[in-house]
Amino acid sequence: MNISRASDYAIRGLVYMAKKPAGAVCFVKDIAKNTNSPASFMSKIFQTLAKSGLVHSFIGTKGGFTFNARPEDITIKMVVEIIDGPIVLNRCVVNKSSCRNVGNCDVHFMWLDIQKMLTKALSSYSIADFAADKKGNMLPEAVQ
């Protein structure tokens, strides 16, 4: 499993926005600059986030993005799934028919457990967690 660069940029962009006052309109060029990301790529990412309803897009020369949801309610899991699709550690976890060893796999339970842990961990972090802690040292209770 690999979290894409697009998901990483999306998360960092949303954290940047969450550090701004509530309701502030953020411009893609500022988001990109402050997250060390390519502006054209960040623009595509934020259009995807807008289509999902996570952020609102304002069009035009004074256009930009604002949150449609509270940063506290936006989990890292949500962002990754919007950008990359479902988080799947091993395809047998979501589709048993994709595996030739169904019913005869000694490690299937491990993949299920790890999938649950990964999902729980990504769900335990919100965008607000990172906006509040500039050092990135917060660990939600679920991960400790």
Secondary structure, DSSP 8 states (H G I E B T S, - for coil): ----HHHHHHHHHHHHHHTS-TT--B-HHHHHHHHT--HHHHHHHHHHHHHHTSEEEE-STT-EEEESS-GGG-BHHHHHHHHH-S--SSHHHH-GGG-TTTT--SSHHHHHHHHHHHHHHHHH-BHHHHHH-TT-----TTT-
